[in-house]
Amino acid sequence: MPHPQWKGQIGFGLVQIGVELTRATGSHDLRAHQVHRQDGGRVRQRRYCEVCGREVSRDDIARGYEQGDQQAVLTEEDMAGLPLPSKRLIDVLAVIPADAIDPLQYDTAYWVTPQTEAQAKPYELFRDTLAETGQVAVTKVAIATREAAALLRVHDESLILQTLLWPDEVRSPDFHLPGPDAEPRAQERRMMMSLMDRLSQDFRLEEETDRYQEALKAAVTAKLEGEPLPHDEGDEEPTGGDVIGLATALQASLDATRGKPAGRKTTAKKTSAKKATAKKAKAPSKKAAAARRKTG
């Protein structure tokens, strides 16, 4: 069980809620060391000072901040003493709709839990109010040596603190975006909608697996047991682009997913077929027309 990484208070007006933060996510990747490929010996990084030429222990390392041609050296004690209210306080700045923040700004997620039973009531009141209103609380918090904007939001029956990137940390696209010449046709739009519907049927992310990590674990096991390593079967690289034509590629994709039901059935072929059937039903046969003339 991960240990709490932060303890402090949620400040909402004069209400204080004692909470702890615990990392909500973790990597499932296999851990590896750098080793010498000839003999498997560990390769370790050593820290040397460029001035005295000696190896430096971690305790003797400080932070150097450059301004122009000068450098300010700050120790861990200097950093810990900075006047930062958010070191022990998650200060609620505003409560806003959940979709007001672009997910591109989302960074690290932490479970937020009450420190004691005495904090359970204000915790549940705050959580339930956010859930009922569908809103999130915008806050600021300092974790380790960094202050971040963050959201307090509800996940299942718990609160999550989701740290955010600052707006100036999100890069604007400076590359070429599609222009008016790339406007898709109405038929291509309908086919794309139908393809999206079919691909989305019964999708569950929890049923997907990390195939790279599975292959890596199989390779490690094979290496330890002296067996041949699994190899790539040589699947073809995706071609992408406009090589066979967009409409043709969309139709081929629809054909490949024909077994899946679609929420919208608006392909050009089916629409044309319906029109043809309706036209055929409206048009009288030659025999019926002749019979009416004879009767008349």
Backbone torsions as a table, in degrees:
resi	resn	phi	psi	omega
1	MET	NA	125.5	179.6
2	PRO	-62.8	147.7	179.0
3	HIS	-89.3	149.5	176.6
4	PRO	-57.3	138.9	-179.8
5	GLN	-100.7	-8.6	-175.1
6	TRP	-156.0	140.4	174.2
7	LYS	-132.2	137.7	-179.2
8	GLY	178.7	-150.7	-174.7
9	GLN	-126.7	144.4	163.1
10	ILE	-89.3	123.1	179.7
11	GLY	-105.0	115.0	-179.9
12	PHE	-127.7	94.3	-171.0
13	GLY	65.1	-126.8	177.2
14	LEU	-92.7	-1.2	179.6
15	VAL	-82.7	131.4	177.9
16	GLN	-120.8	128.7	179.8
17	ILE	-122.2	113.5	178.4
18	GLY	-72.6	122.7	-175.7
19	VAL	-137.2	166.3	173.9
20	GLU	-124.9	148.2	177.2
21	LEU	-112.6	130.8	177.6
22	THR	-130.1	134.2	-178.9
23	ARG	-53.8	130.5	-176.3
24	ALA	-92.2	-10.1	-178.2
25	THR	-131.7	161.0	176.9
26	GLY	-158.4	152.6	-177.9
27	SER	-80.2	143.0	175.4
28	HIS	-100.7	9.0	-177.5
29	ASP	-68.1	146.5	172.3
30	LEU	-66.4	135.9	178.4
31	ARG	-83.9	143.5	-178.8
32	ALA	-135.8	155.0	174.0
33	HIS	-112.1	155.3	170.1
34	GLN	-78.9	128.9	-179.3
35	VAL	-133.2	160.1	174.9
36	HIS	-75.5	119.2	-171.7
37	ARG	-64.8	-24.2	-179.6
38	GLN	-73.9	-39.6	-175.2
39	ASP	-128.8	1.3	177.1
40	GLY	76.9	7.2	-179.5
41	GLY	-69.5	143.0	179.7
42	ARG	-63.2	137.0	174.1
43	VAL	-103.5	117.0	-176.1
44	ARG	-112.5	144.4	177.1
45	GLN	-90.9	130.7	178.9
46	ARG	-112.8	144.5	-178.5
47	ARG	-100.1	119.0	-179.7
48	TYR	-116.5	142.3	175.7
49	CYS	-84.6	129.9	-179.2
50	GLU	-71.1	-20.6	-177.3
51	VAL	-84.7	-54.5	-176.5
52	CYS	-94.3	-10.8	176.6
53	GLY	71.8	18.2	-179.4
54	ARG	-110.9	157.8	175.7
55	GLU	-71.7	140.7	-175.1
56	VAL	-114.0	133.6	177.2
57	SER	-76.6	161.1	-178.9
58	ARG	-61.6	-34.3	-179.1
59	ASP	-66.4	-22.8	-177.6
60	ASP	-95.2	10.3	-178.4
61	ILE	-97.1	131.6	176.9
62	ALA	-121.7	-177.7	-179.2
63	ARG	-106.0	131.5	177.8
64	GLY	-109.4	120.9	179.8
65	TYR	-111.2	123.7	-176.2
66	GLU	-96.4	137.3	171.5
67	GLN	-134.4	109.0	-174.8
68	GLY	64.9	-125.8	179.3
69	ASP	-101.3	14.4	179.5
70	GLN	-112.8	158.0	180.0
71	GLN	-133.4	129.3	175.1
72	ALA	-102.2	129.0	-179.6
73	VAL	-101.7	119.6	179.2
74	LEU	-115.3	129.1	178.8
75	THR	-87.5	172.8	176.6
76	GLU	-61.9	-33.8	177.2
77	GLU	-65.7	-40.0	177.0
78	ASP	-62.0	-43.2	-178.5
79	MET	-65.7	-40.7	-177.9
80	ALA	-67.7	-25.3	-177.3
81	GLY	-90.0	2.6	-179.5
82	LEU	-63.8	138.7	-179.3
83	PRO	-74.4	93.2	-175.0
84	LEU	-133.0	99.9	-177.3
85	PRO	-58.1	-30.7	-174.8
86	SER	-76.2	4.3	176.8
87	LYS	-65.4	-32.0	-179.0
88	ARG	-129.1	12.4	-177.2
89	LEU	-137.8	126.0	170.7
90	ILE	-93.2	96.2	-171.4
91	ASP	-87.7	115.5	179.6
92	VAL	-74.6	117.9	-177.8
93	LEU	-92.9	-35.8	-177.5
94	ALA	-164.8	161.5	174.1
95	VAL	-120.7	124.2	-171.1
96	ILE	-133.9	165.7	175.6
97	PRO	-60.1	147.6	-175.2
98	ALA	-62.4	-28.8	-177.1
99	ASP	-92.1	11.8	-178.1
100	ALA	-79.5	-15.7	-179.9
101	ILE	-107.3	129.4	177.8
102	ASP	-68.1	125.7	178.4
103	PRO	-56.7	-17.0	176.2
104	LEU	-59.8	-24.6	-179.6
105	GLN	-85.2	-9.6	-178.1
106	TYR	-62.8	138.4	178.8
107	ASP	-122.7	-104.1	-173.7
108	THR	-102.7	141.9	-179.0
109	ALA	-107.2	140.3	178.3
110	TYR	-130.9	138.4	168.9
111	TRP	-70.8	138.6	176.6
112	VAL	-111.6	118.8	-177.7
113	THR	-128.5	149.7	177.9
114	PRO	-65.5	143.4	178.5
115	GLN	-70.1	-37.7	-177.0
116	THR	-139.2	168.7	177.1
117	GLU	-62.2	-30.0	-179.1
118	ALA	-65.9	-21.1	-179.6
119	GLN	-91.1	-2.5	-173.9
120	ALA	-65.7	-40.8	-176.0
121	LYS	-65.7	-53.3	177.4
122	PRO	-63.4	-32.5	176.9
123	TYR	-60.9	-50.1	-177.9
124	GLU	-66.6	-36.5	177.7
125	LEU	-63.1	-45.7	179.8
126	PHE	-64.3	-46.0	179.6
127	ARG	-61.5	-47.7	-177.0
128	ASP	-65.0	-36.7	-180.0
129	THR	-66.5	-40.8	175.9
130	LEU	-62.9	-42.0	-178.6
131	ALA	-65.1	-43.0	-177.3
132	GLU	-68.3	-33.4	-178.2
133	THR	-90.9	-9.7	-178.1
134	GLY	66.1	30.6	-176.6
135	GLN	-115.0	171.8	176.4
136	VAL	-129.6	153.9	179.2
137	ALA	-102.1	128.0	176.8
138	VAL	-88.1	129.4	-176.4
139	THR	-136.7	177.2	167.7
140	LYS	-130.0	143.3	-179.0
141	VAL	-151.3	145.3	176.1
142	ALA	-108.1	118.5	178.0
143	ILE	-120.9	129.4	-174.2
144	ALA	59.5	-119.3	-176.7
145	THR	-112.8	23.6	-174.9
146	ARG	-136.5	130.6	173.1
147	GLU	-92.9	137.5	-178.3
148	ALA	-136.5	149.1	165.1
149	ALA	-71.5	153.0	-176.3
150	ALA	-154.2	162.3	174.8
151	LEU	-115.1	138.8	165.2
152	LEU	-100.0	119.2	-177.4
153	ARG	-138.1	161.5	-177.8
154	VAL	-92.1	133.6	174.1
155	HIS	-133.3	116.1	-172.4
156	ASP	56.2	-118.6	-178.9
157	GLU	-109.9	16.3	-177.4
158	SER	-121.9	167.3	171.1
159	LEU	-95.9	141.8	174.5
160	ILE	-117.6	134.3	168.1
161	LEU	-98.6	118.1	-178.9
162	GLN	-110.7	106.0	178.2
163	THR	-68.0	151.7	-176.0
164	LEU	-120.7	150.6	167.3
165	LEU	-74.0	143.8	174.3
166	TRP	-67.5	150.4	-177.2
167	PRO	-52.3	-36.2	-178.5
168	ASP	-77.6	-3.1	176.0
169	GLU	-92.8	-7.7	177.2
170	VAL	-94.6	119.8	-175.5
171	ARG	-80.1	141.5	175.1
172	SER	-85.0	145.3	179.0
173	PRO	-67.4	122.8	177.6
174	ASP	-113.3	24.4	178.7
175	PHE	-108.7	174.2	-176.4
176	HIS	-73.3	126.5	175.9
177	LEU	-102.4	154.7	-178.7
178	PRO	-57.4	139.4	178.4
179	GLY	-100.9	-172.5	-177.7
180	PRO	-63.7	-22.1	-179.9
181	ASP	-68.3	-17.4	-177.5
182	ALA	-94.7	14.8	-177.5
183	GLU	-62.6	118.9	179.5
184	PRO	-69.7	157.0	176.1
185	ARG	-80.7	161.1	-178.5
186	ALA	-59.4	-39.7	179.6
187	GLN	-62.2	-41.4	-179.5
188	GLU	-66.8	-35.6	177.0
189	ARG	-64.1	-43.6	179.0
190	ARG	-63.3	-41.6	179.9
191	MET	-65.8	-38.9	178.9
192	MET	-65.4	-41.3	177.4
193	MET	-61.3	-42.3	179.8
194	SER	-65.5	-40.3	179.2
195	LEU	-64.7	-42.6	178.0
196	MET	-61.2	-41.5	179.0
197	ASP	-60.3	-45.1	-176.9
198	ARG	-67.7	-41.4	-178.9
199	LEU	-67.9	-24.7	-176.1
200	SER	-86.7	-9.4	-177.0
201	GLN	-64.8	124.9	174.7
202	ASP	59.1	27.2	179.2
203	PHE	-77.6	134.3	175.9
204	ARG	-135.7	115.9	-177.2
205	LEU	-62.1	-33.1	-178.5
206	GLU	-65.4	-15.1	178.0
207	GLU	-89.3	-8.0	176.7
208	GLU	-82.4	153.5	-179.2
209	THR	-128.4	160.3	176.5
210	ASP	-85.6	94.8	-174.3
211	ARG	-68.0	-28.6	177.9
212	TYR	-65.4	-45.7	179.7
213	GLN	-66.2	-35.2	176.2
214	GLU	-62.3	-44.0	179.2
215	ALA	-66.3	-37.7	179.8
216	LEU	-65.7	-43.3	178.6
217	LYS	-63.6	-38.3	178.0
218	ALA	-65.2	-37.2	179.5
219	ALA	-67.8	-40.0	178.6
220	VAL	-64.3	-45.3	179.2
221	THR	-61.8	-43.5	179.4
222	ALA	-62.8	-40.6	-179.7
223	LYS	-63.5	-42.5	-178.9
224	LEU	-68.5	-31.3	-178.4
225	GLU	-94.2	3.6	178.2
226	GLY	71.5	23.2	179.9
227	GLU	-96.3	160.3	176.3
228	PRO	-63.2	142.4	179.2
229	LEU	-74.3	143.3	174.4
230	PRO	-64.9	143.2	-177.5
231	HIS	-122.9	157.5	175.9
232	ASP	-61.4	134.6	-179.0
233	GLU	-80.6	4.0	174.9
234	GLY	78.1	38.7	176.6
235	ASP	-61.7	148.5	-179.6
236	GLU	-68.6	142.7	175.8
237	GLU	-69.5	141.3	176.0
238	PRO	-63.4	135.2	-176.9
239	THR	-81.0	-45.8	178.8
240	GLY	66.4	-176.6	175.6
241	GLY	73.5	-158.1	-172.3
242	ASP	-112.1	31.5	-170.8
243	VAL	-62.1	-44.4	-176.5
244	ILE	-106.7	6.2	-179.3
245	GLY	93.1	136.5	-174.5
246	LEU	-63.4	-47.5	-177.4
247	ALA	-63.0	-39.2	179.2
248	THR	-64.8	-43.2	179.2
249	ALA	-64.9	-39.7	178.1
250	LEU	-64.6	-43.2	180.0
251	GLN	-64.9	-39.8	178.6
252	ALA	-64.1	-37.5	178.5
253	SER	-67.1	-40.2	177.1
254	LEU	-63.8	-41.0	178.7
255	ASP	-62.7	-36.6	-178.5
256	ALA	-71.0	-22.5	-179.8
257	THR	-108.4	24.3	-173.6
258	ARG	-61.6	-26.1	-179.0
259	GLY	-71.7	-16.0	-178.4
260	LYS	-92.1	135.8	176.7
261	PRO	-70.3	148.5	179.4
262	ALA	-115.0	143.5	178.0
263	GLY	-71.1	-32.1	178.6
264	ARG	-123.3	130.2	178.7
265	LYS	-115.2	83.6	-171.7
266	THR	-126.1	28.4	178.2
267	THR	-68.6	154.7	-175.6
268	ALA	-61.2	-36.9	-176.7
269	LYS	-63.7	-44.6	-178.2
270	LYS	-70.0	-37.0	178.2
271	THR	-63.1	-43.7	178.6
272	SER	-63.9	-38.2	-178.6
273	ALA	-65.4	-40.3	179.1
274	LYS	-63.8	-42.3	179.4
275	LYS	-62.4	-42.0	-179.4
276	ALA	-64.4	-40.0	179.1
277	THR	-64.7	-43.4	179.3
278	ALA	-63.2	-40.9	-179.7
279	LYS	-64.7	-40.3	-179.1
280	LYS	-66.3	-36.3	-179.0
281	ALA	-70.3	-34.0	-178.3
282	LYS	-76.2	-35.3	-174.3
283	ALA	-74.1	124.3	178.8
284	PRO	-74.1	148.6	177.7
285	SER	-72.5	160.1	179.5
286	LYS	-62.3	-39.1	-178.6
287	LYS	-64.5	-42.7	-179.9
288	ALA	-66.1	-38.4	179.9
289	ALA	-64.5	-41.7	180.0
290	ALA	-65.2	-38.8	179.8
291	ALA	-63.8	-39.6	179.3
292	ARG	-66.6	-38.9	178.8
293	ARG	-64.9	-38.9	-178.4
294	LYS	-68.2	-40.4	179.5
295	THR	-65.3	-42.3	-178.5
296	GLY	-67.6	NA	NA
